[in-house]
Amino acid sequence: MDEWIGRQKERNLKKCLNNLRRRKKLTIKNEEEERREERRRRKRKVGSGPKACGAILQ
C-alpha cells in the first residue's frame, strides 16, 4: 500500500511540474538537477491539488 501511495505522489509531482513548466515555459537544464529538486521536495510533506503545487516552488 505504501508503495502505491508513493507512486501516486510521484505521478502527481510530475503532473504538477509539467503544468508549471507549460504555464511558465520553464526548462530544467538537465535530469540531474531535476532529480535533486524532486528529492528536496519529497523531504517536505506536501498535500495534493494545485495549491500544493504552487507551494512546492515557493
Beta strands, then each sheet from edge to edge (+ up, - down):
end
